[in-house]
Amino acid sequence: MLEHDGPWTEQDYFALGQSPSRIELIDGSLLVSPSASKKHRIISRRLANLLEPAAEAAGLVVIEAINVRLRPGRIVIPDIVVADTDEEGGTVEAGEVHMLVEIVSPSNAATDRVIKVQLYAAARIPAYLLVEPETKSMRLLRLAGEHYAEVAVSTDSLALTAPIAVTLRVADLLSR
C-alpha cells in the first residue's frame, strides 16, 4: 500500500482486500483508521440490535461496517447502515441507504462531525445519526435541501420516526 503511485481508483481500493483497519476511499485518497475499540464495537452491536426489529418492520436491513459507495471513487465504511438492499455483494449504493450511523471516537471525531456530514449530504443520505460516547449524547441530522439540519439532540432518549420508528436511549447503549 505504501508503494502506490498516484490517486487510488475503486479497482485499486478493492484489490486491497479485507483489513483489520478501516480503509475508506475519498476522491483518490485513502482514509485509514485503526480498528475500533472494544467500547466502540459494543455500542455498535447494541445499537444495531435495537435498530434491527424496527428496520425489519419497515422492510429495511441493518448492516454494520459495510462499504457504502457514495459516488464513484468515494467509498466509506459507516458504523451502521440502514438500507433497502439485498444480502449479496460487499457494497451498498448510496441510493439504497436510508440512514447512516457513526459512533464518534476521539480519534475520528472531526471526520464524523465535519467531513462525513458533508459527504453524506452530498450523496443525499436522508438521515445521519451520531452517537457521542464522550458526551453521552446522540444527534440526529436530516437532509434539508443540500445540507443536513440538526433535528434532535439528546442525552437521554431519541425518538426516530423515519426511516424507522424506534426510541433509542443513551443508557441502553453506554451502560453495562
C-alpha positions, -999 to +999 in steps of 0.1 A: +000+000+000+028+024+008+043+020-027+012+030-046+017+059-071-009+084-079-046+086-070-064+054-058-092+040-080-120+018-069-102-011-086-071-004-065-092+000-034-110-033-037-077-050-046-066-043-010-089-070+003-101-072+038-081-055+066-083-051+103-081-013+097-110+007+084-098+019+050-121+043+031-116+058-004-123+095-007-117+110-041-085+092-049-071+092-014-073+065+013-085+074+048-071+048+072-084+044+108-073+017+132-097-010+142-124+003+165-121-001+203-140-027+223-163+000+237-170+013+202-178-022+189-201-029+219-220+003+213-223-005+176-236-040+183-261-028+209-274-001+186-277-024+156-297-049+178-320-020+188-325-008+153-330-042+136-366-050+146-378-016+135-358-019+103-373-053+095-408-040+101-401-012+076-386-037+051-351-025+056-319-041+068-293-031+094-256-038+084-225-030+105-193-017+089-200-022+052-187-004+022-211+024+011-204+039-024-215+075-021-205+080-057-178+065-079-144+069-062-160+077-028-164+046-006-169+049+032-175+024+059-200+038+084-205+020+117-241+011+109-262+013+077-300+012+075-308+003+039-331-011+013-307-036-002-302-073-008-278-095+011-255-101-019-222-083-026-199-062-004-211-027-013-242-008-006-251+020-030-260+055-016-294+053-032-302+023-011-293+040+022-320+055+044-298+063+074-261+061+084-248+059+119-214+069+132-202+063+168-178+092+174-144+083+188-118+108+199-096+096+170-122+102+143-144+130+158-135+156+131-141+131+103-175+121+116-187+156+126-174+176+097-161+156+067-187+129+067-216+153+073-206+170+040-200+137+021-233+121+033-253+152+025-238+154-010-248+118-015-284+126-005-284+102+025-318+112+042-307+107+079-274+107+098-272+097+134-242+104+155-237+087+188-213+106+211-200+084+239-177+111+253-207+134+259-232+106+264-254+120+237-270+114+203-276+138+175-300+132+146-294+151+113-319+151+085-313+162+049-328+197+043-321+207+007-284+202+001-273+201+037-282+185+070-302+202+097-299+190+133-334+179+143-328+163+176-301+162+203-304+141+235-285+129+265-315+107+274-336+093+246-342+100+209-374+090+191-368+082+154-399+082+132-382+078+098-368+058+082-377+035+111-398+040+142-378+034+173-369+051+205-332+049+215-320+055+250-284+066+256-283+045+288-291+013+267-261+020+245-235+031+270-242+012+302-231-023+311 
